[in-house]
């Protein structure tokens, strides 16, 4: 259970797009904006015309009562979900499908967005928040706009307890104790009269569990940079 995120405070199903056929056109109404434990971006609770309910990450400016469109014929407006093949270049999008039908897998962090860069024969090129480019299937869906909740990670925790609860909700281990601060029987870097590793910290990639700590399969250590090959 140490690295397992708790189910308490979760809204239930994953926050993904509903699996509508590509040719169908649907409309949904935002009936509530909810917070899910361990997620910085708020979720929009959407009810569609057939009565089904889905949770989708909310964009900046979303409000209760707003109507969203899902389909190829949707307007290029904030909150609408359209395939990237029908989104013009330069449009700000978020919650993009990495593979068609996965319901949204990339650019889902609070306050992030991507840009539709170009359309080509190989697919649609998208500029990610990191600055890198990726080419996607033209059928993949994306939401117009920027995800809400930006700046949540910039707020200071102010106490170790708040940070521990935040990490626990995300299934992360906290606090992480330095190996040199532990005893010799607990960690390979532990023990000794002073807090130092005492040996090379570079270990093999095939090292057994318990010994696989430090710089794992490091090609190079230190401050020197590897020169780019021409």
C-alpha positions, 0 to 999 in steps of 0.5 A: 500500500506504500505506493498505492494512491488511496480511493478516498476522495476520488470521484469514481471513474477516470476523467476521460472523454466519453467513447462516442463514435467519431461521426456522431455529434453530441452536446453536454451541459456542465452541471458541477465543478468538483475537486478530486483528491490528488488532482490539481485541476478541477473536474467538470461534471458533464451531463449529455442529452442521453442522460449519461454523465462524464467527468472531464478536466475543466478549462480556464473560465468554465462555469456551471450551466455552460454547454460543450460540444463533442464532435467533428462539427463542433465550433472552435470555442473554449471547452469544445472537444474536436479531432485535431484534424479539424482544429486550425493551426495556432489554436490552444488545446489541452487534454489531448488523446495520445491514441484515438479513443483513450479519452485524453492522456497528455497535457492534463496538468493544471494550467497547461496547454499545447498548440496545434502547430501544423497539418501534414500527410504524416499527421498533425504536429502539436507543440507540447508545454515542454517545447517538444513537438509530437505528431499525432493521428488526425482522429485524436481528440483535444479540448480547446483552451487552457486547463484550469488550476494553474499555479497550484503547485507554486503555493508553499506547503508551509508544513511537512504534514500538508506535503505528506498528505498531498504526496499520499493522495498521489500515491508518492512516497514522502519523506525520502531519507538520504541513503548516507543518513541511514544505517549500514544494514538498511542502505548500501550508502549508510554507516561510517563515521561520516555521512558519505557514500564511501564507494562509487555510487554508479551501479549496474543496470542489472544490479539486484534490488537492494543494491540498485541505488545511486547513479544507475547505469550512468554513462558519465557523471560530474559536471562535464557535458557530452559533446554533440556528435556532428 
